[in-house]
Amino acid sequence: MKVILKENVERLGSVGEVVDVAAGYARNYLIPKNLAVRADEGKLHQIEHHKRVIMKREEKMNQAARNLAKRIEDFSCTIPAHAGEGDRLFGSVTAHNIADVLSAEGMEVDHKNVLLDEPIKELGVFVVPVRLDRGVETRLKVWVVKE
């Protein structure tokens, strides 16, 4: 079944593309979730308009993400933590902790976008990558200090 995508669908295509998918996938998932419509001549014109609107919205979101990336890059956060001998933490500093510190400073970042390979378990200075939008990634300097 040929459908026109109304939104970007991972591993399938982007807005406005005409793709051929299984009929069940289109009927049971894409069309009910308003991600796609059946492909016909009238819908193609409608989707072109919808595509322009989405592109403008994505450009605004991308610009906001670039501005936020600049603010985060210029910011360094300090997280106090309980530490024992050898500067090992009793707990750990996670992506949630870092996202909470950023939120407290007025920079709303989802913890899923803080790209920690593993939680921080020792005192020190760490550079943590933060992904804000497609193609917009920045680095945040995190100081973990003894409480």
N, C-alpha and C positions, 0 to 999 in steps of 0.2 A: 504494500500500500504506500503510495506517495503522500507525504505530509510536508507542510511548511512549518518550520520551527518558529515559534513566537518568542522563545527565550533561548539562551545558551543552554545546551544540554551536554554535560560532560561525556566524552567519548562518542558523541553522535554528530554534533555540529553546532553552528552558531545561528544567531537570529537571522531569519529571512532565507535560510538555505532550504532547498527542496531535497529531502532525503527519502530513501526507500527503506521502510521498516516492515517488520512482520505485522500483519493485521491485528493480532491480539495485543501486541505491544502498543500500537496506536490507539485502539479502542479502549483498552483497560488502564493505560497509564498516561500516555502523552496528551490525549484529547481531554480526559476528565480533569487533569491537573492544569489545563489551559497552557500547556507547553507547546502544543502544535494544533494545526487545523488541517483538514483534508485539502489536498492541492487541487485547485481549479483556477480558471482565469480570473474570476472576480476577486478571489481571495488574495491572489498575487499582488494586486494593486493596494488592497487593504493592508497587507503585510509590509509593503514598502513604506507606507506612512508609519506604521507601528515600529518598523526598524529604525527610521529616522528619530522618532521620539526616544527610543531606548538608547540609541547612540549618544544623543545629547545628555540623557540622564547618566549614562556610564562615564561620559567625559567629565561631568560635574563631580561625580563620585571619585574619579581618578585624580582630579585636581585637588579635591579635599584631602585625599590620601597622601598626595605629594606634599601638601602643606603640613599635614600631621607628621609625616616622615621627617621633615626638616626640624620640627619642634622636638621630636624624640631624639634625633641625632645630636642636638645641642644640649639635651638634658642628660643628667646622670643621676641615678637614684641610689639611695643608701638604704639598705635593709638590715636592721639589727637582728641578731639571732643568738641564741644560747650556744656557747661553744665550750668544749672540754679541752683536755690536753691535746697538744699537737694541732690546735686550731681546727679540729673536726667538729662539725655541728651535731647537736643532739638530734635535731630533726633535719629538715632540708628546706631549701628555697625552691619553690616550684613556679611554674608559669602562672598559676593563680596569684601567688604573692606579687609577682612582678606586674601583672595586669591590674591588681588592686592598687599598687603604688601609682601607676600611670593614671588610673581613674581618679584617684585622690587629687592629682595635679591637673585634672580637666582634660586628659587625653584618653578618650574612650577606646580601649583596645580589648578585643576578645582574647581570653587566655589561649585559645586554640591558635592564635596568630603569633604567639610568643614561641619561637622555635628552639626550645631547649631539647638537646639530645637526651639528657638525663638531668634530674634535679641536682642543684648545687649543694654539695655536702661539706664544704670547707670555707674558711674565711678567705677573702681576697677580692680582686677586681676581675670581673668577667665581662666580656663583650658578647651580648646576646642578640641574635638576629630576630627582627620583628617583620612579619609580612603583613602589609596593610591592604593591598589590593593586587590584582593581577599585574605583575610587572613593577610593583612598588614595594621595595624591601629596604629596611634601614637597620642600623645597629644601635643598640642601647648599651651604655656603660653601666654596669651594676656593681655597686660596692657592697659586699657582705662584711659587716663589722660585728665585733663582739658586743653583746648587750650588757 
